[in-house]
Amino acid sequence: MRNRSSSFLAITSLTLESVFAQEQNTHVIPLAELHASAIAAGKQRQENLSQLERFFSGESAEKALQSAHLSGDQVRNVVAMLDDQELATLAARAKKANSDFAAGSLTNQELTYIVIALGTAVLILVIVAAR
């Protein structure tokens, strides 16, 4: 009797394992798709970093940051520590400010305020994340 129940338990266990294994295999993301997604995310992050690097490296941005007693190098170093979502949001704001300034929608003074606000926001985000 004991032999039968242990055989029954072993067969039941093997059957359940194969059912669960099949169920899990239907939800697995193909490695190629995962790899492509990781590459795309990395490219997007690099584009956002480049966008912000250009924004904070401009002459007017450097002057604006200096007037707020912020270092351009400090802001650029901190930008690299932002998570992907914060980085994308900040890059979008910088891109909009650049296009508005180029179109004549913003004055130098308004652009200065935007640069100071974005630079300060970067520093605050990193300080809050560090806690």
Biotite code that builds the C-alpha atoms (Angstrom):
import biotite.structure as struc

atoms = struc.array([
    struc.Atom([0.000, 0.000, 0.000], chain_id="A", res_id=1, res_name="MET", atom_name="CA", element="C"),
    struc.Atom([2.769, 2.388, 0.912], chain_id="A", res_id=2, res_name="ARG", atom_name="CA", element="C"),
    struc.Atom([4.542, 1.638, -2.361], chain_id="A", res_id=3, res_name="ASN", atom_name="CA", element="C"),
    struc.Atom([1.399, 2.424, -4.351], chain_id="A", res_id=4, res_name="ARG", atom_name="CA", element="C"),
    struc.Atom([0.823, 5.755, -2.654], chain_id="A", res_id=5, res_name="SER", atom_name="CA", element="C"),
    struc.Atom([4.417, 6.856, -3.187], chain_id="A", res_id=6, res_name="SER", atom_name="CA", element="C"),
    struc.Atom([4.153, 5.815, -6.861], chain_id="A", res_id=7, res_name="SER", atom_name="CA", element="C"),
    struc.Atom([0.891, 7.686, -7.166], chain_id="A", res_id=8, res_name="PHE", atom_name="CA", element="C"),
    struc.Atom([2.447, 10.796, -5.585], chain_id="A", res_id=9, res_name="LEU", atom_name="CA", element="C"),
    struc.Atom([5.462, 10.609, -7.898], chain_id="A", res_id=10, res_name="ALA", atom_name="CA", element="C"),
    struc.Atom([3.277, 10.311, -11.014], chain_id="A", res_id=11, res_name="ILE", atom_name="CA", element="C"),
    struc.Atom([1.003, 13.115, -9.835], chain_id="A", res_id=12, res_name="THR", atom_name="CA", element="C"),
    struc.Atom([4.001, 15.311, -9.093], chain_id="A", res_id=13, res_name="SER", atom_name="CA", element="C"),
    struc.Atom([5.528, 14.701, -12.528], chain_id="A", res_id=14, res_name="LEU", atom_name="CA", element="C"),
    struc.Atom([2.214, 15.395, -14.240], chain_id="A", res_id=15, res_name="THR", atom_name="CA", element="C"),
    struc.Atom([1.732, 18.672, -12.358], chain_id="A", res_id=16, res_name="LEU", atom_name="CA", element="C"),
    struc.Atom([5.304, 19.742, -13.098], chain_id="A", res_id=17, res_name="GLU", atom_name="CA", element="C"),
    struc.Atom([4.841, 19.179, -16.824], chain_id="A", res_id=18, res_name="SER", atom_name="CA", element="C"),
    struc.Atom([1.526, 21.096, -16.808], chain_id="A", res_id=19, res_name="VAL", atom_name="CA", element="C"),
    struc.Atom([3.104, 24.035, -14.973], chain_id="A", res_id=20, res_name="PHE", atom_name="CA", element="C"),
    struc.Atom([6.156, 23.954, -17.222], chain_id="A", res_id=21, res_name="ALA", atom_name="CA", element="C"),
    struc.Atom([3.958, 24.129, -20.326], chain_id="A", res_id=22, res_name="GLN", atom_name="CA", element="C"),
    struc.Atom([1.962, 26.980, -18.809], chain_id="A", res_id=23, res_name="GLU", atom_name="CA", element="C"),
    struc.Atom([5.110, 28.923, -17.989], chain_id="A", res_id=24, res_name="GLN", atom_name="CA", element="C"),
    struc.Atom([6.585, 28.402, -21.441], chain_id="A", res_id=25, res_name="ASN", atom_name="CA", element="C"),
    struc.Atom([3.632, 30.146, -23.056], chain_id="A", res_id=26, res_name="THR", atom_name="CA", element="C"),
    struc.Atom([4.485, 33.377, -21.190], chain_id="A", res_id=27, res_name="HIS", atom_name="CA", element="C"),
    struc.Atom([8.203, 33.482, -21.852], chain_id="A", res_id=28, res_name="VAL", atom_name="CA", element="C"),
    struc.Atom([9.483, 36.406, -23.923], chain_id="A", res_id=29, res_name="ILE", atom_name="CA", element="C"),
    struc.Atom([11.777, 35.285, -26.735], chain_id="A", res_id=30, res_name="PRO", atom_name="CA", element="C"),
    struc.Atom([15.396, 36.176, -26.029], chain_id="A", res_id=31, res_name="LEU", atom_name="CA", element="C"),
    struc.Atom([15.741, 38.029, -29.348], chain_id="A", res_id=32, res_name="ALA", atom_name="CA", element="C"),
    struc.Atom([12.760, 40.248, -28.486], chain_id="A", res_id=33, res_name="GLU", atom_name="CA", element="C"),
    struc.Atom([14.152, 40.948, -25.016], chain_id="A", res_id=34, res_name="LEU", atom_name="CA", element="C"),
    struc.Atom([17.559, 41.783, -26.521], chain_id="A", res_id=35, res_name="HIS", atom_name="CA", element="C"),
    struc.Atom([16.040, 44.134, -29.117], chain_id="A", res_id=36, res_name="ALA", atom_name="CA", element="C"),
    struc.Atom([14.018, 45.878, -26.413], chain_id="A", res_id=37, res_name="SER", atom_name="CA", element="C"),
    struc.Atom([17.114, 46.374, -24.257], chain_id="A", res_id=38, res_name="ALA", atom_name="CA", element="C"),
    struc.Atom([19.049, 47.807, -27.222], chain_id="A", res_id=39, res_name="ILE", atom_name="CA", element="C"),
    struc.Atom([16.207, 50.199, -28.082], chain_id="A", res_id=40, res_name="ALA", atom_name="CA", element="C"),
    struc.Atom([15.985, 51.391, -24.479], chain_id="A", res_id=41, res_name="ALA", atom_name="CA", element="C"),
    struc.Atom([19.731, 51.958, -24.390], chain_id="A", res_id=42, res_name="GLY", atom_name="CA", element="C"),
    struc.Atom([19.650, 53.950, -27.632], chain_id="A", res_id=43, res_name="LYS", atom_name="CA", element="C"),
    struc.Atom([16.771, 56.086, -26.370], chain_id="A", res_id=44, res_name="GLN", atom_name="CA", element="C"),
    struc.Atom([18.610, 56.778, -23.115], chain_id="A", res_id=45, res_name="ARG", atom_name="CA", element="C"),
    struc.Atom([21.743, 57.797, -25.031], chain_id="A", res_id=46, res_name="GLN", atom_name="CA", element="C"),
    struc.Atom([19.719, 60.124, -27.265], chain_id="A", res_id=47, res_name="GLU", atom_name="CA", element="C"),
    struc.Atom([18.159, 61.755, -24.196], chain_id="A", res_id=48, res_name="ASN", atom_name="CA", element="C"),
    struc.Atom([21.572, 62.154, -22.543], chain_id="A", res_id=49, res_name="LEU", atom_name="CA", element="C"),
    struc.Atom([22.974, 63.720, -25.729], chain_id="A", res_id=50, res_name="SER", atom_name="CA", element="C"),
    struc.Atom([20.005, 66.097, -25.962], chain_id="A", res_id=51, res_name="GLN", atom_name="CA", element="C"),
    struc.Atom([20.562, 67.309, -22.409], chain_id="A", res_id=52, res_name="LEU", atom_name="CA", element="C"),
    struc.Atom([24.326, 67.500, -22.879], chain_id="A", res_id=53, res_name="GLU", atom_name="CA", element="C"),
    struc.Atom([23.817, 69.851, -25.834], chain_id="A", res_id=54, res_name="ARG", atom_name="CA", element="C"),
    struc.Atom([21.207, 71.862, -23.925], chain_id="A", res_id=55, res_name="PHE", atom_name="CA", element="C"),
    struc.Atom([23.311, 72.409, -20.804], chain_id="A", res_id=56, res_name="PHE", atom_name="CA", element="C"),
    struc.Atom([26.518, 72.978, -22.811], chain_id="A", res_id=57, res_name="SER", atom_name="CA", element="C"),
    struc.Atom([25.208, 75.969, -24.717], chain_id="A", res_id=58, res_name="GLY", atom_name="CA", element="C"),
    struc.Atom([26.654, 79.388, -23.972], chain_id="A", res_id=59, res_name="GLU", atom_name="CA", element="C"),
    struc.Atom([23.367, 80.804, -22.710], chain_id="A", res_id=60, res_name="SER", atom_name="CA", element="C"),
    struc.Atom([22.781, 77.719, -20.542], chain_id="A", res_id=61, res_name="ALA", atom_name="CA", element="C"),
    struc.Atom([26.272, 77.984, -19.029], chain_id="A", res_id=62, res_name="GLU", atom_name="CA", element="C"),
    struc.Atom([25.669, 81.659, -18.183], chain_id="A", res_id=63, res_name="LYS", atom_name="CA", element="C"),
    struc.Atom([22.240, 80.898, -16.744], chain_id="A", res_id=64, res_name="ALA", atom_name="CA", element="C"),
    struc.Atom([23.589, 78.108, -14.563], chain_id="A", res_id=65, res_name="LEU", atom_name="CA", element="C"),
    struc.Atom([26.441, 80.312, -13.351], chain_id="A", res_id=66, res_name="GLN", atom_name="CA", element="C"),
    struc.Atom([23.961, 83.017, -12.381], chain_id="A", res_id=67, res_name="SER", atom_name="CA", element="C"),
    struc.Atom([22.202, 80.424, -10.227], chain_id="A", res_id=68, res_name="ALA", atom_name="CA", element="C"),
    struc.Atom([25.545, 79.294, -8.764], chain_id="A", res_id=69, res_name="HIS", atom_name="CA", element="C"),
    struc.Atom([25.289, 75.923, -10.476], chain_id="A", res_id=70, res_name="LEU", atom_name="CA", element="C"),
    struc.Atom([28.070, 74.262, -12.408], chain_id="A", res_id=71, res_name="SER", atom_name="CA", element="C"),
    struc.Atom([27.280, 72.993, -15.895], chain_id="A", res_id=72, res_name="GLY", atom_name="CA", element="C"),
    struc.Atom([29.566, 70.037, -15.289], chain_id="A", res_id=73, res_name="ASP", atom_name="CA", element="C"),
    struc.Atom([27.768, 69.277, -12.042], chain_id="A", res_id=74, res_name="GLN", atom_name="CA", element="C"),
    struc.Atom([24.369, 69.314, -13.744], chain_id="A", res_id=75, res_name="VAL", atom_name="CA", element="C"),
    struc.Atom([25.591, 67.141, -16.642], chain_id="A", res_id=76, res_name="ARG", atom_name="CA", element="C"),
    struc.Atom([27.083, 64.598, -14.227], chain_id="A", res_id=77, res_name="ASN", atom_name="CA", element="C"),
    struc.Atom([23.873, 64.446, -12.223], chain_id="A", res_id=78, res_name="VAL", atom_name="CA", element="C"),
    struc.Atom([21.758, 64.044, -15.369], chain_id="A", res_id=79, res_name="VAL", atom_name="CA", element="C"),
    struc.Atom([23.475, 60.713, -16.016], chain_id="A", res_id=80, res_name="ALA", atom_name="CA", element="C"),
    struc.Atom([22.147, 59.422, -12.687], chain_id="A", res_id=81, res_name="MET", atom_name="CA", element="C"),
    struc.Atom([18.481, 60.017, -13.524], chain_id="A", res_id=82, res_name="LEU", atom_name="CA", element="C"),
    struc.Atom([16.263, 57.055, -14.274], chain_id="A", res_id=83, res_name="ASP", atom_name="CA", element="C"),
    struc.Atom([14.995, 56.556, -17.825], chain_id="A", res_id=84, res_name="ASP", atom_name="CA", element="C"),
    struc.Atom([11.594, 58.159, -17.250], chain_id="A", res_id=85, res_name="GLN", atom_name="CA", element="C"),
    struc.Atom([12.970, 61.264, -15.522], chain_id="A", res_id=86, res_name="GLU", atom_name="CA", element="C"),
    struc.Atom([15.633, 61.561, -18.199], chain_id="A", res_id=87, res_name="LEU", atom_name="CA", element="C"),
    struc.Atom([13.053, 61.337, -21.011], chain_id="A", res_id=88, res_name="ALA", atom_name="CA", element="C"),
    struc.Atom([10.844, 63.968, -19.367], chain_id="A", res_id=89, res_name="THR", atom_name="CA", element="C"),
    struc.Atom([13.739, 66.350, -18.854], chain_id="A", res_id=90, res_name="LEU", atom_name="CA", element="C"),
    struc.Atom([15.013, 65.829, -22.419], chain_id="A", res_id=91, res_name="ALA", atom_name="CA", element="C"),
    struc.Atom([11.543, 66.574, -23.809], chain_id="A", res_id=92, res_name="ALA", atom_name="CA", element="C"),
    struc.Atom([11.386, 69.815, -21.816], chain_id="A", res_id=93, res_name="ARG", atom_name="CA", element="C"),
    struc.Atom([14.858, 70.838, -22.975], chain_id="A", res_id=94, res_name="ALA", atom_name="CA", element="C"),
    struc.Atom([13.954, 70.071, -26.596], chain_id="A", res_id=95, res_name="LYS", atom_name="CA", element="C"),
    struc.Atom([10.789, 72.161, -26.337], chain_id="A", res_id=96, res_name="LYS", atom_name="CA", element="C"),
    struc.Atom([12.680, 75.060, -24.764], chain_id="A", res_id=97, res_name="ALA", atom_name="CA", element="C"),
    struc.Atom([15.294, 74.926, -27.548], chain_id="A", res_id=98, res_name="ASN", atom_name="CA", element="C"),
    struc.Atom([12.676, 74.856, -30.296], chain_id="A", res_id=99, res_name="SER", atom_name="CA", element="C"),
    struc.Atom([10.674, 77.675, -28.672], chain_id="A", res_id=100, res_name="ASP", atom_name="CA", element="C"),
    struc.Atom([13.821, 79.787, -28.366], chain_id="A", res_id=101, res_name="PHE", atom_name="CA", element="C"),
    struc.Atom([14.835, 79.078, -31.972], chain_id="A", res_id=102, res_name="ALA", atom_name="CA", element="C"),
    struc.Atom([11.346, 80.024, -33.160], chain_id="A", res_id=103, res_name="ALA", atom_name="CA", element="C"),
    struc.Atom([11.534, 83.311, -31.271], chain_id="A", res_id=104, res_name="GLY", atom_name="CA", element="C"),
    struc.Atom([8.835, 82.350, -28.770], chain_id="A", res_id=105, res_name="SER", atom_name="CA", element="C"),
    struc.Atom([11.232, 82.794, -25.843], chain_id="A", res_id=106, res_name="LEU", atom_name="CA", element="C"),
    struc.Atom([13.497, 85.636, -24.893], chain_id="A", res_id=107, res_name="THR", atom_name="CA", element="C"),
    struc.Atom([16.995, 85.130, -23.509], chain_id="A", res_id=108, res_name="ASN", atom_name="CA", element="C"),
    struc.Atom([15.649, 85.930, -20.061], chain_id="A", res_id=109, res_name="GLN", atom_name="CA", element="C"),
    struc.Atom([12.905, 83.309, -20.332], chain_id="A", res_id=110, res_name="GLU", atom_name="CA", element="C"),
    struc.Atom([15.395, 80.726, -21.572], chain_id="A", res_id=111, res_name="LEU", atom_name="CA", element="C"),
    struc.Atom([17.651, 81.586, -18.633], chain_id="A", res_id=112, res_name="THR", atom_name="CA", element="C"),
    struc.Atom([14.807, 80.929, -16.205], chain_id="A", res_id=113, res_name="TYR", atom_name="CA", element="C"),
    struc.Atom([14.035, 77.611, -17.893], chain_id="A", res_id=114, res_name="ILE", atom_name="CA", element="C"),
    struc.Atom([17.679, 76.514, -17.732], chain_id="A", res_id=115, res_name="VAL", atom_name="CA", element="C"),
    struc.Atom([17.877, 77.417, -14.053], chain_id="A", res_id=116, res_name="ILE", atom_name="CA", element="C"),
    struc.Atom([14.627, 75.587, -13.331], chain_id="A", res_id=117, res_name="ALA", atom_name="CA", element="C"),
    struc.Atom([15.713, 72.459, -15.209], chain_id="A", res_id=118, res_name="LEU", atom_name="CA", element="C"),
    struc.Atom([19.154, 72.462, -13.600], chain_id="A", res_id=119, res_name="GLY", atom_name="CA", element="C"),
    struc.Atom([17.651, 72.842, -10.146], chain_id="A", res_id=120, res_name="THR", atom_name="CA", element="C"),
    struc.Atom([15.089, 70.133, -10.886], chain_id="A", res_id=121, res_name="ALA", atom_name="CA", element="C"),
    struc.Atom([17.880, 67.740, -11.846], chain_id="A", res_id=122, res_name="VAL", atom_name="CA", element="C"),
    struc.Atom([19.703, 68.329, -8.585], chain_id="A", res_id=123, res_name="LEU", atom_name="CA", element="C"),
    struc.Atom([16.529, 67.966, -6.521], chain_id="A", res_id=124, res_name="ILE", atom_name="CA", element="C"),
    struc.Atom([15.583, 64.711, -8.268], chain_id="A", res_id=125, res_name="LEU", atom_name="CA", element="C"),
    struc.Atom([18.961, 63.200, -7.459], chain_id="A", res_id=126, res_name="VAL", atom_name="CA", element="C"),
    struc.Atom([18.891, 64.401, -3.862], chain_id="A", res_id=127, res_name="ILE", atom_name="CA", element="C"),
    struc.Atom([15.421, 62.915, -3.341], chain_id="A", res_id=128, res_name="VAL", atom_name="CA", element="C"),
    struc.Atom([16.432, 59.653, -5.035], chain_id="A", res_id=129, res_name="ALA", atom_name="CA", element="C"),
    struc.Atom([19.482, 59.370, -2.787], chain_id="A", res_id=130, res_name="ALA", atom_name="CA", element="C"),
    struc.Atom([17.369, 59.356, 0.356], chain_id="A", res_id=131, res_name="ARG", atom_name="CA", element="C"),
])
